[in-house]
Amino acid sequence: MIEQLDNDSIFFENIKRGIEKGLLKFNEDESKIIYNCSREYSTNFKNPEEKVRASYFVELVLDYQYPKENIDIEVKVERRIPDDRADIVIYEDKELKSPFLIVETKKDGISDSEFSQAIEQAFGNANSKRAKYAIAVAGNTKTAFNIAGFKSSEREKNVIADIPVKYGKAPKYKYKKGDLAKDLKIAYREDLISALKKSHSSVWQGGKLAPTTAFDEVSKLLFCKLKDEKGTKKNEIYKFQIGSQETPDEVTNRIQTIYEEAKNDDPQVFKDRINLSSEIVYNVVEHLQGLSLSKTDLDTKGVAFEIFMQDFFIGKMGQFFTPRPVVQFCVKMMQPQQSLKVLDPSCGSGGFLLYAMDEVRQFSEENYDELEAFKHWHSFAEKKLFGIEINDQIARVCKMNMIIHDDGHTNVIGQDALESLTKIQSQNSGFKENSFDIILSNPPFGATIKAKEVKYLKSFDLGKNGAVERKTQKSEILFIERCIKFAKKGTGKIAIVVPEGIMTNSSLQYVRDYILENCELLASISLPESAFSHFGAGIKSSVLFLRRKKDNEQLKDYTIFMAVAKQVGISSTGREEENELFSDKPSCIYNQWNIYLNNKSKYKKTENCYTLKLSEINSEGPFNATRYIWKPEFKKSTGRIEDIADIINEKITPNSEENEYSNFALIRMDELQNNPVKIDNIIYCLGNEIEGSLKIVQPGDILLARLGPSMLNRKIIVVPEIPQVVDYLIASPEFIVIRPKNKRHSYYITGVLRTDLMLKYMYSKTRGGTPSRYRLNEEDFKAIDFPIADEKTRDSKSKNFEKSLQEYYLSIQNSKEKLIKSHSVIEKDL
């Protein structure tokens, strides 16, 4: 029913009421809506403005008690433009002679300037029809006016809080606490998202304010809204609303008073005044006044604020955002409880903290009565949730976000989490090493911390190389150490998002060694590159789950849970997709983790989950789950590539003084076609024309592309005999050079390496930060299982594969000739 509408909005609910009461109906395919008013009026429902008109029409009849027989739709207005029409007109009589109220409706989400134009349209129509009242409606933003007795140009003194009910008088104020008819309404998710976006648009003014400043100001007004809702007593009028005949200055002064009182109660959240004009404050109050933030359930508020902040942080502020499914998964895996102390040292807008709070809240509500549950989870929010955020403005956003979710902001501070503990504890003494039960973090990636710019680098174990302070270190590496040291020894658990480089790069093995020295590696969960794409970051990453070890704790060859998620619930374009991390399906990673915990020794591998022994990681080094998930099962025994070939790494610098006039034949990676059959483009030149260090090769060598995408495109080729005499035959350093111990076996090795099975195997051993730059290093290549076969088999298969390549090459050349001839045939006809 009504497929065009989101069923989590006031529009859906009102139109549903209208259908039930016989005020509205649709044609069979729901493309047209029919109004049952003074006449039966039908119009196209695909226009987004129509849902606003239909929704408000239902309110006029059912809530404001105007007879449907006295209402007309699309009424011609006698003005200079013949086809100008009023959206809705309420008459005082059934003969439709005396207009009482003119309604101008617009689609939800229009700008303030567009809403001002709607007001002018409403006035023009009301003055022409000589109506007593007019109202402009754009979703939940509504402004009503008393037209009679005022000059046609008046727009301030004749504002009214609301239109009259059933031809009565306009109220002084619309919203009153505890009054069933006049109290604030619980907000639907889509309406709350819309109201938040409109509020931010009003404050941002299309870029007149910096994005962070605009968000700060919206947060202040939301703060006032919440304080007013909670502080207003039963049967009292709410202060956060626009009263009849009130000017913007009067409304703003009242809001400033709320803010100053609230600031005294909580001076850490906001420190300065509301720095907005009265007109802008007035506009924001228009958008928010009818919605209840305190009554709206936490799930609705959570999703609404997340979507709102996500759009803001990515679009206007350039901040990265941890996707909700990843946050939810990490929190579920860590199982926060009311007695456990939780920290996020890079908390951003508070996603991990909010989900931890919500997990405890849900448990409380399921297991205690209402009052006990409230005390149970509020105590956790107040005393057990801790957050650090380096950006002061984002720290305030986090606090605001948590206040809106009913608290938990007390222990959130604005500070660099890598600073000295003394400096951090000067703001809050609760941030102590060896004191947190759960740490959840998606630290900032890629920032370089320089010793000459900060004093704290030498205080980190990972900030030193042995006893010597490093000149620089990546922020994410220092965050790993800080998280480990914040965790309680023996029991403290950590869930941390880390970039793939830390998981795989040979140069960062010392970081992985540090983790294993200080922690038990509980699980490694590989995330797809698309996991963060929609949220502003295209970095391949994983989540590590760790337990901090006790001092001198020695662990045996323990089991580690590994999993690879290909989908995490949100695609790179923001669309919903399957969530392999957490769902109702038994195959999801979270459910598999629980099965594993129940009986680690008997856990059975699934398509994307498996277990690994610590000794296997110690043997190879990397932590990434994609590396170990798949290994080919060969029919016959295997060995290592070095049993039948040597890996050559002889290099030369052609443009050096001694080589600049030598003759070179150069094989470049980018000159090779995908799936090459032979090398057609060899570059002949002098050494002074070639930059960098390259590898010396010889005919019969096999060139294997190290770069993952090139490898998968089968850039694996045998170096041919070359027709010219040169001093050196060289190739790009992006090749692994394989020299068979018997030159006859070049094509056997090449054929094996080009199989799908070996390509998949080799690719799983690549290392790097992003898939487009994954590389296979020589040591990892030497360590893979390779089907050696006996010499007779190698000879036979080598000949067969070389013959197949030659036949394939000839067929391509013949096809090219035929294609060129076909061009000639067509040309003759022209």
ZIWOZI-V918368 format. One record per run of one state. SS is the DSSP state (alpha for helix, beta for strand, coil for the rest). FROM is the first residue (numbers start at 1). LEN is the number of residues. Records with the same first field share a line. If there is no record, write none. Layout:
# ZIWOZI-V918368
SS = FROM-LEN ; FROM-LEN
This chain:
# ZIWOZI-V918368
coil = 1-9 ; 21-3 ; 27-5 ; 37-3 ; 45-3 ; 63-5 ; 77-8 ; 92-7 ; 107-5 ; 130-3 ; 139-2 ; 147-12 ; 161-15 ; 177-8 ; 187-2 ; 205-6 ; 232-5 ; 238-10 ; 266-12 ; 289-2 ; 293-5 ; 316-8 ; 335-7 ; 345-6 ; 368-2 ; 384-1 ; 390-2 ; 405-7 ; 415-6 ; 426-10 ; 437-1 ; 442-6 ; 451-6 ; 460-1 ; 466-2 ; 470-2 ; 488-5 ; 505-1 ; 527-2 ; 532-1 ; 536-5 ; 549-10 ; 565-3 ; 571-5 ; 580-9 ; 599-1 ; 603-6 ; 621-4 ; 629-10 ; 640-1 ; 644-1 ; 649-2 ; 654-9 ; 668-1 ; 672-11 ; 690-3 ; 697-5 ; 706-1 ; 713-3 ; 719-9 ; 732-3 ; 741-2 ; 754-2 ; 765-2 ; 768-3 ; 774-1 ; 776-2 ; 784-2 ; 787-4 ; 830-1
alpha = 10-11 ; 48-15 ; 68-3 ; 112-18 ; 189-16 ; 211-21 ; 248-18 ; 278-11 ; 298-18 ; 324-11 ; 351-17 ; 370-14 ; 392-13 ; 421-5 ; 457-3 ; 461-3 ; 475-12 ; 500-5 ; 506-13 ; 529-3 ; 533-3 ; 589-10 ; 600-3 ; 614-7 ; 625-4 ; 641-3 ; 669-3 ; 687-3 ; 708-5 ; 743-11 ; 756-9 ; 771-3 ; 778-6 ; 791-39
beta = 24-3 ; 32-5 ; 40-5 ; 71-6 ; 85-7 ; 99-8 ; 133-6 ; 141-6 ; 159-2 ; 176-1 ; 185-2 ; 237-1 ; 291-2 ; 342-3 ; 385-5 ; 412-3 ; 436-1 ; 438-4 ; 448-3 ; 464-2 ; 468-2 ; 472-3 ; 487-1 ; 493-7 ; 519-8 ; 541-8 ; 559-6 ; 568-3 ; 576-4 ; 609-5 ; 639-1 ; 645-4 ; 651-3 ; 663-5 ; 683-4 ; 693-4 ; 702-4 ; 707-1 ; 716-3 ; 728-4 ; 735-6 ; 767-1 ; 775-1 ; 786-1
